[in-house]
């Protein structure tokens, strides 16, 4: 793996770009099933971050970032060995798994120092997911497969004001849409999540209250 970055600031705007080069060479052989697999692939992973300061005193700024990420299948997922967990459950590896690639894009606005609003979009190719299905003798087999793609987009709103010297709060709202597709399967879901963390600090004790809500 090789990685390089460059940074530059023009007045109120700062830029940071990076490029990572990775080559994967792997080999596995299952003695039990006498099956083997080889992996040999090279990829480039760019990244970019831009921030423009609107008002430094008020903590307001705009930002935009992009990155490409890789997740390789683990050797446990690639190993074709069938593990009998109990009479009705089997875990099997899949030597045909491909690595998954994800593109992330995010844009946001920071304001009043402790507030943040951002929107994002994420696209994954060859998503690695674990599926369960029934085989002979009513056994359930768990095996990882590559889905064609997964897409997620949404927004986040976060607020972390200090109400007083001893009372701090952290609140957030997230709304996102997630959809997954393969050759013959597909699923989509919209989720709204909210959180509120209240922290009260005093000399003799600390009190913490946490509230989280999720709706799909």
Phi and psi in degrees as a GROMACS rama.xvg file:
@    title "Ramachandran Plot"
@    xaxis  label "Phi"
@    yaxis  label "Psi"
@TYPE xy
-127.366  142.945  UNK-2
-141.665  136.485  UNK-3
-139.804  147.453  UNK-4
-135.885  158.325  UNK-5
-143.481  139.471  UNK-6
-129.729  145.118  UNK-7
-154.429  141.489  UNK-8
-122.931  128.098  UNK-9
-116.806  102.302  UNK-10
54.7822  -105.674  UNK-11
-99.0574  6.31484  UNK-12
-119.981  129.375  UNK-13
-116.323  142.553  UNK-14
-123.521  142.111  UNK-15
-142.754  123.793  UNK-16
-125.513  150.335  UNK-17
-143.381  157.675  UNK-18
-144.931  124.169  UNK-19
-115.995  132.003  UNK-20
-112.493  128.225  UNK-21
-131.911  138.062  UNK-22
-124.164  131.233  UNK-23
-110.657  126.293  UNK-24
-128.565  115.433  UNK-25
-144.204  152.412  UNK-26
-145.003  136.711  UNK-27
-138.178  145.711  UNK-28
-140.11  124.978  UNK-29
-92.7031  114.537  UNK-30
-67.062  -36.5801  UNK-31
-63.5368  -48.5562  UNK-32
-99.5358  -4.72944  UNK-33
56.5436  41.6852  UNK-34
-113.812  146.595  UNK-35
-130.714  158.482  UNK-36
-145.096  150.106  UNK-37
-130.033  145.475  UNK-38
-133.321  130.413  UNK-39
-149.918  103.081  UNK-40
-149.129  148.933  UNK-41
-123.183  137.411  UNK-42
-144.856  153.895  UNK-43
-109.989  138.529  UNK-44
-128.098  97.298  UNK-45
-81.9049  157.848  UNK-46
-146.286  153.264  UNK-47
-150.254  140.189  UNK-48
-140.351  126.393  UNK-49
-126.612  131.546  UNK-50
-132.505  131.879  UNK-51
-118.908  119.311  UNK-52
-83.3122  122.995  UNK-53
-89.2633  -46.5991  UNK-54
-148.48  106.035  UNK-55
-64.7079  -36.2842  UNK-56
-67.3297  -35.9064  UNK-57
-94.5896  -0.725595  UNK-58
69.2702  32.4373  UNK-59
-103.081  134.954  UNK-60
-160.136  161.344  UNK-61
-114.492  145.975  UNK-62
-143.384  154.493  UNK-63
-144.686  130.32  UNK-64
-141.295  153.436  UNK-65
-141.121  145.024  UNK-66
-154.39  152.918  UNK-67
-118.297  131.617  UNK-68
-127.168  157.317  UNK-69
-126.602  137.323  UNK-70
-126.484  116.344  UNK-71
-85.3174  147.463  UNK-72
-68.7868  139.439  UNK-73
-73.5518  163.53  UNK-74
-65.2043  -30.5194  UNK-75
-63.4652  -38.2145  UNK-76
-72.2832  -29.8115  UNK-77
-83.6603  -25.5198  UNK-78
-65.0748  119.727  UNK-79
-75.5162  2.17629  UNK-80
-62.6115  137.806  UNK-81
-95.7899  114.432  UNK-82
-96.8748  117.039  UNK-83
-86.2475  100.446  UNK-84
-70.5831  -48.4406  UNK-85
-155.926  -169.885  UNK-86
-59.5117  -25.5782  UNK-87
-122.088  17.3132  UNK-88
-143.493  128.832  UNK-89
-130.444  138.887  UNK-90
-116.55  124.759  UNK-91
-127.567  139.813  UNK-92
-82.7071  167.998  UNK-93
-131.685  101.223  UNK-94
-69.195  -7.79538  UNK-95
-92.4533  3.69571  UNK-96
-62.8905  140.421  UNK-97
-107.555  156.219  UNK-98
-68.2753  152.195  UNK-99
-102.236  144.634  UNK-100
-122.126  135.646  UNK-101
-127.379  131.514  UNK-102
-105.271  125.93  UNK-103
-117.859  131.786  UNK-104
-131.663  130.679  UNK-105
-142.347  138.32  UNK-106
-134.752  142.354  UNK-107
-157.288  176.269  UNK-108
-136.782  120.97  UNK-109
-98.7459  134.088  UNK-110
-149.449  154.257  UNK-111
50.8209  34.1799  UNK-112
67.1032  -48.1094  UNK-113
-109.962  17.374  UNK-114
-125.687  147.068  UNK-115
-150.481  136.906  UNK-116
-132.592  129.358  UNK-117
-143.945  154.003  UNK-118
-121.347  150.438  UNK-119
-147.227  160.458  UNK-120
-142.71  134.729  UNK-121
-134.905  133.927  UNK-122
-130.89  125.912  UNK-123
-119.123  131.552  UNK-124
-106.77  140.347  UNK-125
61.154  43.9063  UNK-126
-55.3078  130.489  UNK-127
-90.7221  120.144  UNK-128
-139.507  146.953  UNK-129
-91.259  126.244  UNK-130
-117.038  152.371  UNK-131
-123.357  136.503  UNK-132
-150.624  157.31  UNK-133
-86.6172  134.004  UNK-134
-117.986  -156.997  UNK-135
-62.1932  152.721  UNK-136
60.135  28.8253  UNK-137
61.216  23.5097  UNK-138
-79.7498  148.271  UNK-139
-106.909  122.374  UNK-140
-104.77  131.269  UNK-141
-105.294  127.497  UNK-142
-150.4  140.03  UNK-143
-85.9748  139.535  UNK-144
-133.121  164.782  UNK-145
-93.2463  121.824  UNK-146
-84.3993  155.36  UNK-147
-62.0126  -48.9765  UNK-148
-163.38  163.598  UNK-149
-139.83  135.683  UNK-150
-127.589  139.053  UNK-151
-140.387  135.784  UNK-152
-147.664  151.704  UNK-153
176.891  -165.272  UNK-154
-142.451  156.842  UNK-155
-128.749  137.608  UNK-156
-125.994  121.251  UNK-157
-125.166  140.173  UNK-158
-138.018  125.573  UNK-159
-132.278  60.2123  UNK-160
-77.8551  155.62  UNK-161
-96.1329  110.577  UNK-162
-71.8762  -38.0557  UNK-163
-153.723  -175.563  UNK-164
-64.4728  -29.7055  UNK-165
-108.325  -6.34804  UNK-166
-119.388  116.601  UNK-167
-121.147  148.585  UNK-168
-136.494  147.577  UNK-169
-133.975  115.672  UNK-170
-127.949  148.208  UNK-171
-155.056  149.418  UNK-172
-130.095  132.369  UNK-173
-130.025  133.059  UNK-174
-130.52  122.891  UNK-175
-145.681  157.847  UNK-176
-119.484  127.47  UNK-177
-123.234  128.345  UNK-178
-135.505  138.211  UNK-179
-128.888  140.343  UNK-180
-140.904  144.308  UNK-181
-135.526  -166.056  UNK-182
-61.6797  -43.5701  UNK-183
-131.632  10.756  UNK-184
-131.323  153.61  UNK-185
-163.679  152.416  UNK-186
-156.948  146.617  UNK-187
-143.354  151.502  UNK-188
-155.673  138.963  UNK-189
-110.943  131.06  UNK-190
-128.491  135.803  UNK-191
-117.059  123.739  UNK-192
-128.789  142.233  UNK-193
-135.572  145.046  UNK-194
-138.741  153.091  UNK-195
-148.473  119.732  UNK-196
-118.491  122.225  UNK-197
-113.847  125.295  UNK-198
-121.624  124.043  UNK-199
-118.338  119.494  UNK-200
-108.356  128.08  UNK-201
-129.538  172.089  UNK-202
-63.564  -41.1082  UNK-203
-95.3667  -20.93  UNK-204
-155.002  165.149  UNK-205
-124.446  133.031  UNK-206
-118.437  133.886  UNK-207
-131.673  127.33  UNK-208
-120.815  131.843  UNK-209
-126.151  133.924  UNK-210
-134.088  128.225  UNK-211
-135.331  134.19  UNK-212
-128.846  138.783  UNK-213
-134.401  138.795  UNK-214
-139.854  127.831  UNK-215
